[in-house]
Each structure stands twice: as structure tokens, then as C-alpha cells.
Amino acid sequence: MAAKLSAQSGLDFNSPLDIVCGVDEAGRGPLAGPVVAAAVIFDPARPRINGLDDSKALSAKKREDLYEKIVDRALAYCIASASVEEIDTINILHASMLAMKRAVEGLAVMPTLVKVDGNRCPVLSIRSEAVVGGDALVKQISAASILAKVTRDHMLVELHDRFPMYGFATHSGYGTPQHLKALREHGPCEHHRRSFAPVREAHARFGSVLPVIAPEVIQAAATVGDDADAFGF
């Protein structure tokens, strides 16, 4: 988990205005790697960041440039994740909610309003609002989507160094033809999501043993939300 608090802030904590936090995740769809979430609060004393948008609409270079500006100018930010083991235990939806919850709770400054990309929010003690298409509409969410995407892409590049046969640096774990072909030829590695059908099928063909799920991971399902199904996949 990465978190930061700006040392310089013009924020008036007695102001009646909301302290707005934007939240988004990256990595729901891939067949491998964790799901990563970020939470961002802007610093009104720092210059506005131009060019913010849904991370998927930006080039990799633009995302990297904006990442540096966001972490430098934000009042506070936190980047968190949910592991492959957690994804396979509580399913990808609830793991995404868990990662977002961790990101918000890891902030050095607590917001009064959390805006989340999508149509549902994680269970929080803070007032929250789901915004469909928020990564393109709410600048704090755009910033969070960029932090989450860049962080996760870097994680997959590191996995590529250890498992070059899958091409993680190219597709970031998504089910591209190249990735599916590698799964058929090599079977899954420990970082593949065995609850996802293509990985489960490759796993069955190679006959390897599923990992034992740690009790604390199963327990995490109970804290994600009232409707969490610990084995909902």
C-alpha cells in the first residue's frame, strides 16, 4: 500500500465544503495479477492538473506523466490492492470493493465524501456516491484511475521479468490470444486467477494442485459488504 499526505496545504478543515475523495480500480478483467485501487484528494493550494481523464483513454506515456503530477500535487492519496488469492476466494467484484475500501481507509486525511467510479460503492463509514462513467467526469476519480492503472501495469512488468513466457508486460494479464496460447502451452502460474474460466480450464488440463486458502483471506469476505459471498464464483 502506498499513501501520501502533502506537507503544504491550503485546505481549511473548518470549511463547510466537502473534502472530496475520488476512488477507482484497475484490473477487474485480467486473468492474472492483483486488482489495484487508488483514492485521491486534491490539494486546493496546488496548481490544477490539466489533462486528467479516464486512464484507458490516455497513452501509457501520458499516464506516467500525470502519475508524477498527481502524487506531487495531491493533498493525500493511497494505493491499495487485493491479491489473487483474495480474488479467487471472494470473487473479483468483492475483491475490487475490498481494494477500494483499503485505499480510502489508508488515506492520511479522511474525506467527507467519497466518489467512486461505477454503479456501487464499497462499504465505508464515510458518505459515498457511485458515479457511472466517473473516471471521465470527476477529476478526482480520473486521478485515482491513473494511479491505479500505472501501479498495476508496473506490477505486471515485474511479473513479466519472472514469467516471460506469458507476455505480461505486453497485455497486463488480459486474455489476449497471446496470453491464452501461453496458458495452453505452459499452464497457469501462481499469479493467475484460478476462478476465471480460461485459467481454470488450463489448470484442469495441467492437473496442478490448487493453493490452500488462508483462513484470514476467507474472513476478509465478511468485511467487504453485507451481500458478500465468500465463495461467490
Secondary structure as the mmCIF struct_conf table of DSSP 4:
data_model
#
loop_
_struct_conf.conf_type_id
_struct_conf.id
_struct_conf.beg_label_comp_id
_struct_conf.beg_label_asym_id
_struct_conf.beg_label_seq_id
_struct_conf.end_label_comp_id
_struct_conf.end_label_asym_id
_struct_conf.end_label_seq_id
STRN STRN1 ALA A 2 LEU A 5
BEND BEND1 ALA A 7 ALA A 7
TURN_TY1_P TURN_TY1_P1 PHE A 13 ASN A 14
BEND BEND2 PRO A 16 LEU A 17
STRN STRN2 VAL A 20 ALA A 26
BEND BEND3 ARG A 28 GLY A 29
BEND BEND4 LEU A 31 LEU A 31
STRN STRN3 ALA A 32 ALA A 32
BEND BEND5 GLY A 33 GLY A 33
STRN STRN4 VAL A 35 PHE A 42
TURN_TY1_P TURN_TY1_P2 PRO A 44 ALA A 45
BEND BEND6 ARG A 46 ARG A 46
HELX_LH_PP_P HELX_LH_PP_P1 PRO A 47 ARG A 48
TURN_TY1_P TURN_TY1_P3 ASN A 50 GLY A 51
HELX_RH_3T_P HELX_RH_3T_P1 SER A 55 ALA A 57
BEND BEND7 LEU A 58 LEU A 58
HELX_RH_AL_P HELX_RH_AL_P1 ALA A 60 ARG A 73
STRN STRN5 ALA A 74 ALA A 82
HELX_RH_AL_P HELX_RH_AL_P2 VAL A 84 ILE A 90
HELX_RH_AL_P HELX_RH_AL_P3 ILE A 92 GLU A 105
TURN_TY1_P TURN_TY1_P4 GLY A 106 GLY A 106
BEND BEND8 ALA A 108 VAL A 109
BEND BEND9 THR A 112 THR A 112
STRN STRN6 LEU A 113 ASP A 117
BEND BEND10 GLY A 118 ASN A 119
BEND BEND11 SER A 125 ILE A 126
STRN STRN7 SER A 128 VAL A 131
TURN_TY1_P TURN_TY1_P5 VAL A 132 GLY A 133
HELX_RH_AL_P HELX_RH_AL_P4 GLY A 134 LEU A 137
HELX_RH_AL_P HELX_RH_AL_P5 LYS A 139 ARG A 162
HELX_RH_3T_P HELX_RH_3T_P2 PRO A 164 TYR A 166
HELX_RH_AL_P HELX_RH_AL_P6 PHE A 168 HIS A 171
TURN_TY1_P TURN_TY1_P6 SER A 172 GLY A 173
HELX_RH_AL_P HELX_RH_AL_P7 PRO A 177 HIS A 186
TURN_TY1_P TURN_TY1_P7 GLU A 190 HIS A 191
STRN STRN8 HIS A 192 HIS A 192
TURN_TY1_P TURN_TY1_P8 ARG A 194 SER A 195
BEND BEND12 PHE A 196 PHE A 196
HELX_RH_AL_P HELX_RH_AL_P8 ALA A 197 PHE A 206
TURN_TY1_P TURN_TY1_P9 GLY A 207 GLY A 207
HELX_LH_PP_P HELX_LH_PP_P2 SER A 208 ALA A 214
HELX_RH_AL_P HELX_RH_AL_P9 PRO A 215 ALA A 220
HELX_RH_3T_P HELX_RH_3T_P3 ALA A 221 THR A 223
TURN_TY1_P TURN_TY1_P10 VAL A 224 VAL A 224
TURN_TY1_P TURN_TY1_P11 ASP A 226 ASP A 227
TURN_TY1_P TURN_TY1_P12 ALA A 230 PHE A 231
#
